[in-house]
Amino acid sequence: MLAAGLKSTSRVKLFWVAKSRPLGPSFYSPPISVLMNSCAYSSAWDTIERRRLLAHPALHSIRSQSDSLIVQCADLDATLCNSSEDSVPTMNPWGPNPWAPQAFYQQPGFVPQQTGFPAYWGQPGWAPQNPTPGFHSTKYPNLNPILASDSTQVRYDVRKKARNEISQAIYVPHRGQFATTPPASHVRLICKAFPWSIEVMSNTPVTVEGVWDAIWAALQQPIVDSEWGIIVSDKKLRETIEKAAKKRSEYDGEPKLKRIDWLGSSTIFRGLDKMPDFAEQRLLPGGEPCPETWVIKLGTS
């Protein structure tokens, strides 16, 4: 690129800027910039010098390269303007990004549906893909069949979390279903094998997973002093608890007694039962009854 500034005043400035390399000593000295300060140079000399500069072969080479670049840019611009619409992706502002990387993975085995489980257990997003027609508890029609003792095939050790014990093919599609119908936000769980009641309470309807998690969490609580006072008066119960605690501590490393130890070897979940008479006896005098009170059924492995 060549820039020349000539003035008719007594000070004449001539700048030569080369983009890549100097034109050489034979062209002009110094090759990069010249500052001439004199009043003796006539306009005729200026004319001769300008002609000599413009006639230099190096300048012709630069101008030739510049013209070639301009032609290439013009050709590229014409190509882009004349290209068909099919060659450029249509950008739909409401559609997916066409430039986003494509994902290559298999479709998950259980796709959350937007509609609920027919008839009873419909919680949007967690209905199984192909619910079995007629799969319900004949004995407890208002209880989710995956929890009812007469219909469930689920068996797992309550010493461990249900999500780790139950097959994912069963756990995943059922975990978000309602535990009861109509949906309840308060479910009470009691058991003949231990003296505590488990209150499952939620701002939203209690789910199957909520029941399973509540059982595990309640039985992980440590045995307190008042409970130990009852245990020591029963030799058989004490031996059962101490034996269970020793076995449990081998895999969880916790030497302290837990409520789960109270169960001894009867730690296998077999579903829920409805026992109104036992629920009434078990209710603390003056306590508030819960319509959804269910009895945990446990067994041995």
C-alpha positions in Angstrom: 0.0 0.0 0.0 1.4 3.4 -1.0 0.6 6.7 0.6 2.0 9.9 -0.7 1.4 13.3 0.7 2.6 16.3 -1.3 2.0 19.9 -0.3 2.7 23.1 -2.2 4.2 24.7 0.9 7.9 24.9 1.6 7.7 21.6 3.5 7.1 18.6 1.3 6.5 15.2 3.0 6.7 12.0 1.1 5.9 8.7 2.9 6.4 5.3 1.5 4.9 2.4 3.4 5.4 -1.1 2.2 3.1 -3.8 3.6 5.5 -6.8 3.4 9.1 -5.7 2.6 11.1 -2.7 1.4 11.4 -2.1 -2.4 15.2 -2.0 -2.2 17.9 0.6 -2.1 17.8 1.1 -5.9 14.2 2.5 -5.6 14.8 5.2 -3.2 17.0 5.9 -0.2 15.9 5.6 2.5 13.4 3.0 1.3 10.7 3.4 4.1 10.3 7.1 4.7 11.7 10.3 3.3 11.3 13.8 4.8 12.5 16.5 2.5 12.8 20.0 3.9 13.8 22.6 1.3 12.5 25.5 -0.6 14.9 25.0 -3.5 13.0 22.1 -5.0 10.8 23.3 -7.9 7.5 21.9 -8.9 9.2 20.5 -12.0 11.4 18.3 -9.8 8.3 17.2 -7.9 6.7 16.2 -11.2 9.8 14.2 -12.3 10.1 12.4 -9.0 6.4 11.5 -8.9 6.6 10.0 -12.4 9.8 8.1 -11.5 8.2 6.7 -8.4 5.0 5.6 -10.2 7.0 4.0 -12.9 9.1 1.8 -10.6 8.6 -2.0 -11.2 8.0 -2.7 -7.5 5.0 -0.4 -7.5 3.6 -2.1 -10.5 3.9 -5.5 -8.7 2.1 -4.1 -5.6 -0.7 -2.6 -7.8 -1.0 -5.8 -9.7 -1.4 -7.8 -6.5 -3.9 -5.3 -5.2 -6.0 -5.5 -8.4 -5.9 -9.3 -8.2 -7.2 -9.3 -4.6 -10.0 -6.9 -5.5 -11.1 -9.2 -8.3 -11.0 -12.3 -6.0 -13.2 -10.5 -3.4 -15.6 -9.4 -6.1 -15.9 -13.0 -7.4 -16.5 -14.3 -3.9 -19.2 -11.7 -3.2 -20.9 -12.7 -6.5 -20.7 -16.4 -5.6 -22.4 -15.8 -2.2 -25.1 -13.6 -3.6 -25.9 -16.1 -6.4 -25.8 -19.2 -4.2 -29.1 -21.1 -3.9 -31.2 -21.0 -0.7 -30.8 -24.8 -0.3 -27.1 -24.4 0.4 -27.7 -22.3 3.5 -29.7 -23.8 6.5 -33.0 -22.2 7.2 -32.8 -20.6 10.6 -36.2 -21.2 12.3 -36.3 -19.0 15.4 -38.6 -21.4 17.1 -36.9 -24.6 16.0 -33.7 -26.4 17.2 -30.3 -25.0 16.5 -29.1 -26.5 13.2 -25.5 -26.0 14.4 -25.9 -27.9 17.6 -23.9 -31.2 17.8 -26.1 -34.2 17.1 -26.4 -36.7 20.0 -25.7 -40.3 19.3 -27.2 -42.3 22.1 -29.9 -44.9 22.5 -33.4 -44.0 23.5 -33.8 -44.6 27.3 -35.8 -47.7 28.3 -38.4 -45.7 30.2 -39.6 -42.5 28.6 -41.6 -40.3 30.9 -45.1 -39.9 29.6 -47.2 -36.7 29.7 -50.3 -38.6 30.7 -50.8 -40.4 34.0 -51.3 -44.1 34.7 -54.9 -45.0 33.8 -57.6 -45.3 36.5 -55.6 -44.7 39.7 -52.0 -43.9 39.9 -51.6 -41.1 37.4 -48.8 -38.7 38.2 -47.7 -36.9 35.1 -44.2 -37.8 34.0 -43.8 -41.1 35.9 -46.3 -43.4 34.4 -44.8 -46.7 33.0 -44.8 -47.0 29.3 -47.0 -50.1 29.1 -49.0 -50.5 32.3 -50.4 -54.0 32.8 -54.2 -53.9 32.3 -56.0 -55.0 35.4 -52.9 -54.8 37.6 -54.4 -53.8 40.9 -55.0 -55.0 44.4 -58.3 -56.8 44.9 -57.9 -56.6 48.7 -56.8 -53.0 48.8 -58.1 -51.2 45.7 -57.2 -47.8 47.1 -53.5 -48.7 47.6 -51.0 -48.7 44.8 -50.6 -52.3 43.7 -46.8 -52.0 43.9 -47.2 -51.5 47.7 -50.2 -53.7 48.5 -49.2 -57.0 50.1 -51.6 -59.1 48.1 -50.4 -57.8 44.7 -46.8 -56.6 44.9 -43.9 -58.8 43.8 -41.4 -56.4 45.2 -39.1 -57.9 47.9 -36.2 -55.9 49.2 -34.1 -55.6 52.4 -35.2 -52.5 54.3 -31.8 -52.2 55.9 -30.7 -50.7 52.6 -32.2 -48.0 50.3 -35.0 -49.2 48.0 -33.4 -47.6 45.0 -30.3 -49.7 45.5 -32.2 -53.0 46.2 -35.1 -52.9 43.8 -34.5 -53.6 40.1 -34.4 -50.3 38.2 -36.8 -51.8 35.7 -39.4 -51.8 38.5 -38.2 -48.9 40.6 -38.0 -46.2 38.0 -41.4 -46.4 36.4 -43.2 -46.8 39.8 -41.3 -44.4 42.1 -43.3 -41.3 41.2 -46.8 -42.9 41.2 -49.3 -41.9 43.9 -49.2 -44.2 46.9 -53.0 -44.1 47.4 -56.1 -43.0 45.6 -57.4 -40.5 46.1 -54.0 -39.0 46.5 -53.0 -38.3 50.2 -50.5 -35.9 51.6 -50.3 -37.8 54.9 -49.7 -41.6 55.2 -49.0 -43.3 58.5 -47.0 -46.5 58.7 -47.0 -48.8 61.7 -45.7 -52.4 62.2 -46.1 -55.2 64.6 -42.4 -55.8 64.6 -41.4 -52.4 66.1 -43.1 -49.9 68.4 -42.7 -46.7 66.2 -45.1 -45.0 63.8 -43.7 -43.5 60.6 -45.4 -40.3 59.5 -45.0 -39.7 55.7 -46.1 -36.1 55.2 -45.6 -33.9 52.1 -47.0 -30.8 50.5 -47.7 -32.9 47.5 -49.3 -36.3 47.3 -47.2 -39.1 48.8 -45.6 -41.3 46.2 -44.4 -44.9 46.2 -40.8 -43.7 46.5 -41.9 -41.5 49.4 -43.1 -44.6 51.3 -40.0 -46.6 50.6 -37.7 -43.8 51.6 -39.6 -43.0 54.8 -39.3 -46.7 55.9 -35.5 -46.7 55.4 -35.0 -43.3 57.0 -37.0 -44.1 60.1 -35.2 -47.4 60.7 -31.8 -45.7 60.4 -32.4 -43.7 63.6 -30.4 -44.7 66.6 -32.0 -46.4 69.6 -32.4 -43.9 72.4 -32.0 -44.3 76.1 -35.7 -44.7 76.8 -36.0 -47.5 74.2 -32.9 -49.2 75.6 -34.7 -49.2 79.0 -37.4 -51.4 77.4 -34.9 -53.6 75.7 -32.9 -54.6 78.7 -36.0 -55.9 80.5 -36.5 -58.4 77.7 -33.6 -60.9 77.4 -34.7 -62.4 74.1 -35.2 -59.0 72.5 -31.9 -57.7 73.7 -30.0 -60.7 72.3 -31.9 -60.3 69.0 -30.9 -56.6 68.7 -27.3 -57.1 69.7 -26.9 -60.0 67.2 -28.5 -58.0 64.4 -26.3 -54.9 65.2 -23.1 -56.9 65.1 -24.0 -58.4 61.7 -25.1 -55.0 60.3 -21.9 -53.2 61.6 -19.8 -55.6 59.4 -21.0 -53.8 56.2 -21.8 -50.3 57.4 -19.2 -49.9 60.1 -21.6 -48.3 62.6 -21.3 -49.9 66.0 -24.1 -48.0 67.6 -27.5 -49.6 67.9 -30.1 -48.6 65.3 -33.9 -49.1 65.1 -33.3 -51.5 62.2 -31.6 -53.9 64.6 -34.9 -54.2 66.5 -36.2 -56.3 63.6 -33.5 -59.0 63.9 -33.6 -61.1 60.7 -37.1 -60.0 59.6 -36.0 -57.2 57.3 -37.6 -58.1 54.0 -40.4 -55.8 52.8 -43.5 -57.7 51.7 -45.9 -54.9 51.2 -48.5 -53.0 53.2 -51.7 -54.3 54.9 -54.8 -52.6 56.2 -55.6 -53.5 59.8 -58.2 -51.1 61.3 -58.3 -52.9 64.7 -54.5 -52.9 65.2 -54.3 -49.3 64.0 -56.9 -48.3 66.6 -55.1 -50.1 69.4 -51.8 -48.7 68.2 -53.0 -45.1 68.2 -51.8 -43.1 71.2 -54.7 -42.0 73.4 -55.6 -38.5 72.4 -53.7 -38.8 69.2 -55.2 -37.8 65.8 -56.1 -40.7 63.6 -54.9 -40.9 60.1 -57.3 -42.3 57.5 -54.3 -43.6 55.5 -52.8 -45.8 58.2 -51.0 -48.9 56.8 -49.2 -51.8 58.4 -45.8 -52.8 57.1 -45.5 -56.5 56.5 -42.0 -57.9 57.0 -40.4 -61.3 56.6 -37.1 -63.1 56.6 -35.0 -63.7 53.6 
